[in-house]
């Protein structure tokens, strides 16, 4: 919202203050200013001149020859402006004078006529972007003197961030801003006159159905109005504040709103049927056309200003098209009211009508403000439309005014909470400057009554007063003081520690890259891959049809990441740690939302079964390394997944477990999914529930003495069927090799002659060692022989044996 | 005998390679070496001469052995040096690749911030992303008709319990279509939502931690708003809270300065401005003196010299009450800062959407 310095001076004595310094202080004391701009500077070369005569241009019909009276001196110029009239006072610039942004003006000949001056529009003087015609100055403007002396064209515009004052209904007009500026500069706020003359005729009948919807409604009729353009000063101020002048009556309502912060509305009295105004809820489906020509279908939550028959305004939001001020309007009814803030906001949101009016009403306006607005309107109406005057008495329907809050606060509390000493008298003085009423009790405690303009929502507790004092004292005067020390150390959150370990292991041991994805799987992808995420939490309001459910696994998002990355990167491994969400009860009455880690590795070149196996085994290795480094007991990924995920290759899917409990899955992506994603090669996904991992027992590491005697290794190759589980041989080996066996590891597998077709040779390396002696060859041979015998007994052939 | 020694010594000194030295050794001390042969011949001498000559020969043998060892060391040293002189490396060849992954830039910023606060004695906590209206709004003094509670700002969840009930009742899955769902603005919103800020953690921390305490809770938050280069519906914040017997604005200011010093690795100038957040009173916007221009004015700070950095304030008494704390006994301050924004600032990322892009080319830069 924009404010002008000159307008503020209507309400407070600000003479001699530097507007830019005040602007800096305002940001630190009240609210952030988004911009500060000087306008109308550099116009000393411009002079007002009266148009003495207008003549046709001899050769160019669109132009006229203007004779200008500069106060004892006449000059001639040529202009094509449409709004020239004899007697009007207009700004002109003479050759040799400088105009900001244009430079030094020169005399020109315009088709045979020497033009010795230029008449100027607002845009040409940098006053606004209005270049529809020349600026018409008030007729009383002295001619021939420099423009800045003759008319208030120089000003400073402040723009306040609207979001910074959502909690301050009192700051939505110049009067309220002036109060703040006066308080922070120690100047005086001029009192706002509340009295206004009334007409003699009986007031309009005003009926308010529910005082909660409309705590205050004032209406008064005016007669003798003539609808014409607004005078210079009003039109100029509206433009500076970003509003477009329309006519004197509408402009005055806007002027009053910008001046005191209270939106008011003028109706053409001819359009108020039955001379009655009723503030009521709309009927369900009731149609209404707002003055911008849009049709709306209302619901019973919408508040309507109606006459005896139908709606004439959408309360607090926008007037009706039919009841607005017309060119021939002579009788006007002015509405000054306050409405329920939430109701106005909901209506404006529902109908997409965010207006200057609704923006103010939704902030909780002071119900004591409407008479002030009506007083200002009444006073100024005679200026903008000479002869216009109140015709009726005022109708004033008011709910009983709520008592103004009283707050007790000790000056010591103010000092303690701010952390800087503020004497009681200073606190009282600051509050008084903001129009609080302050009494000091005998015990020194301040008894503070909140003024009505701050009482609607803003201030109700001692902390609110501390803020008032703090911001006027200046937060820059508060020295930093370290908070008190808290004894003891804080325990580390186990989940955060686990997440960090997992991230670091996957990235720096596993060589994988971390990614982050939305908590919503892509519905389009799920549909295309025909994946069912299972029971899911759903959003009630969605930004796009693609994000409807909350993710139940990270794998789905990794498939999307696979598709995206495969277009530019032939091989990669990514992981994400994040929450997934289930529609089932979890702790604290919320849905269960455990942390998962999802991993995906991809190799475009892995087109053979062997290469796909290698990719699978690499991720298995990373996964088991991570589980082992987390000190889990007996981490394993050997057992086929009971019910493989729909995206998984059914024969390449295993359960990830530790301590015998499943905590996740490891599976190759189904070739059909790979094809649908248009990704050649193979991909493997693992997903582990970190909440489940956190619940598992961890082992403590203990030192084992380093063996003093050498170990002996022996390899043994078993011939097994293609579908057999080689890992199952390990317990058999352990069971028969005797107590000197200290380790068994898989070495390699081999297919091809002399291994029979449909079989493969699987080689294990056994390590033998004794703590007290060097083993003899015979001892090792004997152990190996026992394994061989056991294998043969179990029907497993041994290669090369 | 001296002649023998001189001859042996000359041969040893003349040998310049390990192989030549070995030949000399064999010629003198080998099985058929001259000293060996001479020693074997001692048996033919009479006892007196045998002892005398034996002593001489044995001394000679030791001398030759010593000389050989000394020369061997010299030769081998010379050989190594010769080899080293010829041995060259092209230092411009790269190191052999080691497979190493990368953490997401947000994680890097997050871990720095977590470590910083941990060093300062803060609890680092993790709270729910699906929250209820009470913790996200009411408990934080955000009244029912506050604009932030409108549908356009918050992702609300369908209540799954209703859905199950309706599925049972209708015998179908009972799920409305997207269009149907979006056409129901007048129905009162259900209690569950995606948290719009990390602030609900304030209530949960107050209710669980022993007092006094300091805690931070980072995490993912959600806003129902369209995305562009500087807006995301999913982003990260970190919330901080201190609860103690007596807490002042001066304490808050000090803590914020300490934190920013840790984040930026140097002292930064800050200022407090009035700021409105319903859950603090008084509430502040904290500005940092522009790190790009130092306050002279640049596009980063929109020529103001200051960059808005975080929101903070003294905890509102209503929030303390919601956290089961008596405002006459306990006071606190709280702050919230955008981690996503911090990451963008630190790494000069020009579009916030990169953070959630899952693009490996992005992660690999960090």
Boltz contact constraints between the chains, C-beta under 6 A:
constraints:
  - contact:
      token1: [A, 28]
      token2: [B, 273]
      max_distance: 6.0
  - contact:
      token1: [A, 167]
      token2: [B, 276]
      max_distance: 6.0
  - contact:
      token1: [A, 342]
      token2: [B, 145]
      max_distance: 6.0
  - contact:
      token1: [A, 417]
      token2: [B, 248]
      max_distance: 6.0
  - contact:
      token1: [A, 418]
      token2: [B, 249]
      max_distance: 6.0
  - contact:
      token1: [A, 419]
      token2: [B, 248]
      max_distance: 6.0
  - contact:
      token1: [A, 419]
      token2: [B, 249]
      max_distance: 6.0
  - contact:
      token1: [A, 419]
      token2: [B, 250]
      max_distance: 6.0
  - contact:
      token1: [A, 463]
      token2: [B, 281]
      max_distance: 6.0
  - contact:
      token1: [A, 467]
      token2: [B, 282]
      max_distance: 6.0
  - contact:
      token1: [A, 470]
      token2: [B, 282]
      max_distance: 6.0
  - contact:
      token1: [A, 471]
      token2: [B, 274]
      max_distance: 6.0
  - contact:
      token1: [A, 475]
      token2: [B, 272]
      max_distance: 6.0
  - contact:
      token1: [A, 478]
      token2: [B, 249]
      max_distance: 6.0
  - contact:
      token1: [A, 478]
      token2: [B, 250]
      max_distance: 6.0
  - contact:
      token1: [A, 480]
      token2: [B, 253]
      max_distance: 6.0
  - contact:
      token1: [A, 480]
      token2: [B, 254]
      max_distance: 6.0
  - contact:
      token1: [A, 480]
      token2: [B, 257]
      max_distance: 6.0
  - contact:
      token1: [A, 481]
      token2: [B, 250]
      max_distance: 6.0
  - contact:
      token1: [A, 481]
      token2: [B, 251]
      max_distance: 6.0
  - contact:
      token1: [A, 481]
      token2: [B, 254]
      max_distance: 6.0
  - contact:
      token1: [A, 482]
      token2: [B, 254]
      max_distance: 6.0
  - contact:
      token1: [A, 483]
      token2: [B, 251]
      max_distance: 6.0
  - contact:
      token1: [A, 483]
      token2: [B, 255]
      max_distance: 6.0
  - contact:
      token1: [A, 484]
      token2: [B, 244]
      max_distance: 6.0
  - contact:
      token1: [A, 486]
      token2: [B, 212]
      max_distance: 6.0
  - contact:
      token1: [A, 490]
      token2: [B, 121]
      max_distance: 6.0
  - contact:
      token1: [A, 490]
      token2: [B, 123]
      max_distance: 6.0
  - contact:
      token1: [A, 493]
      token2: [B, 124]
      max_distance: 6.0
  - contact:
      token1: [A, 493]
      token2: [B, 125]
      max_distance: 6.0
  - contact:
      token1: [A, 495]
      token2: [B, 126]
      max_distance: 6.0
  - contact:
      token1: [A, 496]
      token2: [B, 124]
      max_distance: 6.0
  - contact:
      token1: [A, 496]
      token2: [B, 126]
      max_distance: 6.0
  - contact:
      token1: [A, 507]
      token2: [B, 101]
      max_distance: 6.0
  - contact:
      token1: [A, 507]
      token2: [B, 103]
      max_distance: 6.0
  - contact:
      token1: [A, 511]
      token2: [B, 99]
      max_distance: 6.0
  - contact:
      token1: [A, 511]
      token2: [B, 100]
      max_distance: 6.0
  - contact:
      token1: [A, 511]
      token2: [B, 101]
      max_distance: 6.0
  - contact:
      token1: [A, 512]
      token2: [B, 101]
      max_distance: 6.0
  - contact:
      token1: [A, 513]
      token2: [B, 101]
      max_distance: 6.0
  - contact:
      token1: [A, 513]
      token2: [B, 102]
      max_distance: 6.0
  - contact:
      token1: [A, 513]
      token2: [B, 360]
      max_distance: 6.0
  - contact:
      token1: [A, 513]
      token2: [B, 363]
      max_distance: 6.0
  - contact:
      token1: [A, 513]
      token2: [B, 364]
      max_distance: 6.0
  - contact:
      token1: [A, 514]
      token2: [B, 103]
      max_distance: 6.0
  - contact:
      token1: [A, 514]
      token2: [B, 104]
      max_distance: 6.0
  - contact:
      token1: [A, 514]
      token2: [B, 107]
      max_distance: 6.0
  - contact:
      token1: [A, 514]
      token2: [B, 363]
      max_distance: 6.0
  - contact:
      token1: [A, 515]
      token2: [B, 358]
      max_distance: 6.0
  - contact:
      token1: [A, 515]
      token2: [B, 363]
      max_distance: 6.0
  - contact:
      token1: [A, 516]
      token2: [B, 104]
      max_distance: 6.0
  - contact:
      token1: [A, 516]
      token2: [B, 356]
      max_distance: 6.0
  - contact:
      token1: [A, 517]
      token2: [B, 358]
      max_distance: 6.0
  - contact:
      token1: [A, 518]
      token2: [B, 234]
      max_distance: 6.0
  - contact:
      token1: [A, 518]
      token2: [B, 356]
      max_distance: 6.0
  - contact:
      token1: [A, 537]
      token2: [B, 157]
      max_distance: 6.0
  - contact:
      token1: [A, 538]
      token2: [B, 158]
      max_distance: 6.0
  - contact:
      token1: [A, 539]
      token2: [B, 155]
      max_distance: 6.0
  - contact:
      token1: [A, 540]
      token2: [B, 156]
      max_distance: 6.0
  - contact:
      token1: [A, 540]
      token2: [B, 158]
      max_distance: 6.0
  - contact:
      token1: [A, 541]
      token2: [B, 151]
      max_distance: 6.0
  - contact:
      token1: [A, 541]
      token2: [B, 156]
      max_distance: 6.0
  - contact:
      token1: [A, 545]
      token2: [B, 178]
      max_distance: 6.0
  - contact:
      token1: [A, 561]
      token2: [B, 358]
      max_distance: 6.0
  - contact:
      token1: [A, 565]
      token2: [B, 360]
      max_distance: 6.0
  - contact:
      token1: [A, 569]
      token2: [B, 360]
      max_distance: 6.0
  - contact:
      token1: [A, 572]
      token2: [B, 360]
      max_distance: 6.0
  - contact:
      token1: [A, 579]
      token2: [B, 129]
      max_distance: 6.0
  - contact:
      token1: [A, 581]
      token2: [B, 130]
      max_distance: 6.0
  - contact:
      token1: [A, 583]
      token2: [B, 160]
      max_distance: 6.0
  - contact:
      token1: [A, 590]
      token2: [B, 128]
      max_distance: 6.0
  - contact:
      token1: [A, 590]
      token2: [B, 130]
      max_distance: 6.0
  - contact:
      token1: [A, 591]
      token2: [B, 130]
      max_distance: 6.0
  - contact:
      token1: [A, 593]
      token2: [B, 128]
      max_distance: 6.0
  - contact:
      token1: [A, 593]
      token2: [B, 130]
      max_distance: 6.0
